[in-house]
Amino acid sequence: MNSSTTAGHRPCPDFRQAVWDDELAALVTGLAGDWLAEDLADECDWTSISTVDASAASELAIVSRGPGVVAGLPVAAAVAAVASPHLVVRPLVSDGATVTAGQSVATLSGPTRAVLTAERTMLNALGRLSGIATAVRRLVDAVAGRPCRVYDTRKTVPGWRALDKYAVRAGGGWNHRSGLYDAILIKDNHLAAARSAGHDPAAVVRRARAFVAATFPASRASRTVVEIELDSAAELPAVLEAGPDVVLLDNMKPPELARCVAIRDREAPGVILEASGGIRPETVATIAASGVDRVSTGWPTHAAPWLDIALDWKEQAVERTA
């Protein structure tokens, strides 16, 4: 985890941020094999084999049909490499770039049969990840000029979380916890279970703090975020006294969020306030204006539309030369 300072508050432990590295590249190579296996099973792309000469080669443009933010070009390259060692993806922009409708983002060249086999798998990955990045950029742009970060959630496609979070970063957002192992995040159902045993939210925070201190080595304990979700400002003062790093304010209207900010500023200015629920491009600016430090939303990773990306032929298939 990193340390971040938001809105002038003290540094707070932050979550691991996704980057394209050897670990993610290895994960994607494995996923690409699984994705292609859905199309091929233990057989072949019979349509391409039956209609395209084995010697044919082509060069195509990977084109964005609409405006948006590109994410996933290294993923496209990984799919190509798994489909055929002779396929080459040449990026024309970088992940995170804003593109216009009709703009080419990369070229794909190599054996025509392999191009056709890899096409849909490659475009599915690019379209989904670019759709996430585009949605996140809309949120980030909407809060520009305010000290409010846009975070993701765990509402991701199983098996795709690392990629979804990579796309969030390409869009200019921030990654929340990677998994249940990554932080203490006390949600509504944790609190319901605790209340049934007679524990209020403040007591649950103190219990979590004590567990972290007693269980983890000091180096890990110091970077472990303790966060709690509240749906009412009434419980905030007692919870702040218990010492969380972050309080997640769930489904509160902007006036109640502003009251929570005032309480925090008065009683525990070092605690980060995060708003969640109903975060959309048309609402996020008003929510950020309440003074919260962060917003978190699952909308980009589970509901945002894909960016329409296609393959356009740059030239007719040609015979490969030795």
CORWO-V413936 format. One record per residue. N is the residue number from 0. RES is the residue in one letter. PSI is psi as a letter, one per 20 degrees, with the letter a starting at -180 (* if undefined). NEAR is the number of other ideal C-beta (glycine too) atoms within 8 Angstrom. Layout:
N:RES:PSI:NEAR / N:RES:PSI:NEAR
//
This chain:
0:M:q:9 / 1:N:r:8 / 2:S:p:9 / 3:S:q:8 / 4:T:p:8 / 5:T:p:12 / 6:A:k:7 / 7:G:j:5 / 8:H:r:11 / 9:R:q:6 / 10:P:p:6 / 11:C:q:14 / 12:P:p:11 / 13:D:r:10 / 14:F:r:13 / 15:R:p:8 / 16:Q:p:9 / 17:A:p:10 / 18:V:q:7 / 19:W:o:7 / 20:D:a:6 / 21:D:h:5 / 22:E:g:6 / 23:L:h:13 / 24:A:g:11 / 25:A:g:8 / 26:L:g:9 / 27:V:h:12 / 28:T:g:11 / 29:G:g:8 / 30:L:g:11 / 31:A:h:15 / 32:G:g:9 / 33:D:g:8 / 34:W:g:12 / 35:L:h:14 / 36:A:h:8 / 37:E:h:8 / 38:D:h:10 / 39:L:h:10 / 40:A:c:6 / 41:D:j:3 / 42:E:c:5 / 43:C:r:5 / 44:D:n:10 / 45:W:h:7 / 46:T:g:7 / 47:S:h:11 / 48:I:h:9 / 49:S:i:5 / 50:T:i:5 / 51:V:p:10 / 52:D:q:7 / 53:A:h:6 / 54:S:i:6 / 55:A:q:13 / 56:A:q:12 / 57:S:q:14 / 58:E:p:8 / 59:L:q:12 / 60:A:p:11 / 61:I:o:16 / 62:V:p:12 / 63:S:p:16 / 64:R:h:9 / 65:G:r:7 / 66:P:q:7 / 67:G:a:13 / 68:V:p:15 / 69:V:p:18 / 70:A:p:15 / 71:G:j:14 / 72:L:h:15 / 73:P:h:10 / 74:V:g:14 / 75:A:g:15 / 76:A:h:10 / 77:A:g:12 / 78:V:g:15 / 79:A:g:16 / 80:A:h:11 / 81:V:h:9 / 82:A:h:12 / 83:S:p:11 / 84:P:i:4 / 85:H:i:7 / 86:L:p:15 / 87:V:p:8 / 88:V:p:12 / 89:R:o:8 / 90:P:q:9 / 91:L:i:7 / 92:V:r:10 / 93:S:q:7 / 94:D:p:11 / 95:G:i:11 / 96:A:q:9 / 97:T:p:7 / 98:V:q:11 / 99:T:r:7 / 100:A:p:7 / 101:G:i:6 / 102:Q:p:9 / 103:S:p:9 / 104:V:i:15 / 105:A:r:13 / 106:T:q:12 / 107:L:p:18 / 108:S:q:11 / 109:G:a:13 / 110:P:p:12 / 111:T:h:13 / 112:R:g:12 / 113:A:h:13 / 114:V:g:15 / 115:L:h:11 / 116:T:h:13 / 117:A:i:14 / 118:E:g:9 / 119:R:g:6 / 120:T:g:14 / 121:M:g:14 / 122:L:h:12 / 123:N:g:9 / 124:A:g:14 / 125:L:g:18 / 126:G:g:12 / 127:R:g:12 / 128:L:h:16 / 129:S:h:18 / 130:G:g:14 / 131:I:g:16 / 132:A:h:19 / 133:T:g:13 / 134:A:g:14 / 135:V:g:18 / 136:R:h:13 / 137:R:g:9 / 138:L:g:17 / 139:V:g:12 / 140:D:h:7 / 141:A:h:10 / 142:V:j:13 / 143:A:p:6 / 144:G:i:3 / 145:R:q:8 / 146:P:l:6 / 147:C:p:12 / 148:R:q:10 / 149:V:p:16 / 150:Y:q:13 / 151:D:a:16 / 152:T:a:11 / 153:R:j:8 / 154:K:m:6 / 155:T:r:12 / 156:V:p:8 / 157:P:p:5 / 158:G:i:5 / 159:W:j:10 / 160:R:g:12 / 161:A:h:10 / 162:L:g:14 / 163:D:g:14 / 164:K:h:13 / 165:Y:g:14 / 166:A:h:18 / 167:V:g:17 / 168:R:h:14 / 169:A:h:14 / 170:G:i:17 / 171:G:j:9 / 172:G:a:14 / 173:W:q:13 / 174:N:p:14 / 175:H:a:9 / 176:R:q:11 / 177:S:h:10 / 178:G:a:7 / 179:L:h:4 / 180:Y:i:4 / 181:D:i:8 / 182:A:r:9 / 183:I:o:10 / 184:L:o:10 / 185:I:o:13 / 186:K:a:7 / 187:D:h:8 / 188:N:h:6 / 189:H:g:9 / 190:L:h:13 / 191:A:g:8 / 192:A:h:8 / 193:A:g:12 / 194:R:h:9 / 195:S:h:6 / 196:A:j:6 / 197:G:j:4 / 198:H:p:8 / 199:D:r:9 / 200:P:g:14 / 201:A:g:11 / 202:A:h:10 / 203:V:h:14 / 204:V:g:15 / 205:R:h:10 / 206:R:g:9 / 207:A:g:11 / 208:R:g:11 / 209:A:h:8 / 210:F:g:9 / 211:V:g:12 / 212:A:h:8 / 213:A:h:5 / 214:T:g:6 / 215:F:q:8 / 216:P:q:5 / 217:A:h:6 / 218:S:h:6 / 219:R:h:8 / 220:A:h:11 / 221:S:h:7 / 222:R:j:9 / 223:T:o:12 / 224:V:p:15 / 225:V:o:15 / 226:E:q:14 / 227:I:q:15 / 228:E:p:13 / 229:L:q:13 / 230:D:j:8 / 231:S:q:8 / 232:A:i:10 / 233:A:h:4 / 234:E:i:11 / 235:L:g:13 / 236:P:g:8 / 237:A:h:10 / 238:V:g:14 / 239:L:h:14 / 240:E:h:9 / 241:A:i:12 / 242:G:l:9 / 243:P:r:12 / 244:D:g:9 / 245:V:q:14 / 246:V:p:17 / 247:L:o:13 / 248:L:o:14 / 249:D:p:10 / 250:N:k:6 / 251:M:q:13 / 252:K:q:5 / 253:P:g:10 / 254:P:h:7 / 255:E:h:11 / 256:L:g:16 / 257:A:h:10 / 258:R:g:9 / 259:C:h:15 / 260:V:g:12 / 261:A:g:8 / 262:I:g:12 / 263:R:g:14 / 264:D:h:8 / 265:R:h:6 / 266:E:h:8 / 267:A:m:8 / 268:P:i:8 / 269:G:i:6 / 270:V:p:12 / 271:I:p:11 / 272:L:p:15 / 273:E:p:15 / 274:A:q:15 / 275:S:q:13 / 276:G:o:7 / 277:G:k:6 / 278:I:o:14 / 279:R:r:9 / 280:P:h:8 / 281:E:i:4 / 282:T:h:9 / 283:V:h:15 / 284:A:g:9 / 285:T:h:8 / 286:I:g:14 / 287:A:h:12 / 288:A:i:8 / 289:S:i:12 / 290:G:j:9 / 291:V:q:15 / 292:D:h:11 / 293:R:q:15 / 294:V:q:17 / 295:S:q:14 / 296:T:q:14 / 297:G:i:11 / 298:W:g:10 / 299:P:h:17 / 300:T:i:14 / 301:H:i:9 / 302:A:i:5 / 303:A:q:11 / 304:P:q:5 / 305:W:q:8 / 306:L:p:16 / 307:D:o:8 / 308:I:p:12 / 309:A:r:8 / 310:L:p:11 / 311:D:p:8 / 312:W:p:8 / 313:K:h:8 / 314:E:r:6 / 315:Q:q:5 / 316:A:p:8 / 317:V:r:8 / 318:E:p:7 / 319:R:p:8 / 320:T:q:3 / 321:A:*:2
//
